[in-house]
Amino acid sequence: MSKEGKGKIVKLSSARTRFVSIPADVAGDDRFPFETGEEVRVTIDDEKKRLVIEKSE
């Protein structure tokens, strides 16, 4: 499978909440570290200009 792919940031309503779409090739990889419905921590890394998604502790 693949550990890299192109996703999208999606806005579904007038709310400020955004969703991240993860490509099937990445989400279907046996190394994908998340389960559906799992809570995650989302952080903005200003230095590297990236969004980091990690498992919650």
Phi and psi in degrees as a GROMACS rama.xvg file:
@    title "Ramachandran Plot"
@    xaxis  label "Phi"
@    yaxis  label "Psi"
@TYPE xy
-133.354  139.369  SER-2
-104.204  14.8841  LYS-3
-146.066  142.893  GLU-4
-172.111  175.255  GLY-5
-98.4458  126.598  LYS-6
-114.805  -168.667  GLY-7
-143.473  154.423  LYS-8
-96.2865  126.497  ILE-9
-120.642  136.469  VAL-10
-113.938  122.105  LYS-11
-100.394  -16.9991  LEU-12
-150.466  -167.079  SER-13
-78.5678  -4.83185  SER-14
-67.8761  160.821  ALA-15
-79.1539  -11.2013  ARG-16
-61.8435  139.063  THR-17
-122.831  152.962  ARG-18
-119.353  146.374  PHE-19
-103.084  123.333  VAL-20
-88.8935  123.727  SER-21
-105.652  125.638  ILE-22
-58.978  147.476  PRO-23
-58.1618  -36.1824  ALA-24
-61.8167  -35.204  ASP-25
-79.814  -49.7788  VAL-26
-64.4616  -26.513  ALA-27
-87.7095  -5.62657  GLY-28
-68.7167  139.095  ASP-29
-67.4609  -10.7799  ASP-30
-92.3146  -3.29275  ARG-31
-60.8557  122.795  PHE-32
-86.8764  4.28613  PRO-33
-119.817  151.499  PHE-34
-107.601  152.252  GLU-35
-58.6959  130.951  THR-36
86.6369  -5.75568  GLY-37
-69.223  139.083  GLU-38
-77.1408  139.183  GLU-39
-129.88  162.109  VAL-40
-102.365  130.627  ARG-41
-116.136  125.595  VAL-42
-131.789  143.836  THR-43
-95.6501  124.199  ILE-44
-100.313  95.7981  ASP-45
-62.049  -39.1496  ASP-46
-60.5038  -44.8254  GLU-47
-99.6112  3.1872  LYS-48
51.9676  57.7112  LYS-49
-145.315  162.133  ARG-50
-104.675  129.81  LEU-51
-111.65  128.19  VAL-52
-115.993  120.903  ILE-53
-131.537  159.228  GLU-54
-63.8033  141.044  LYS-55
-73.6907  148.537  SER-56
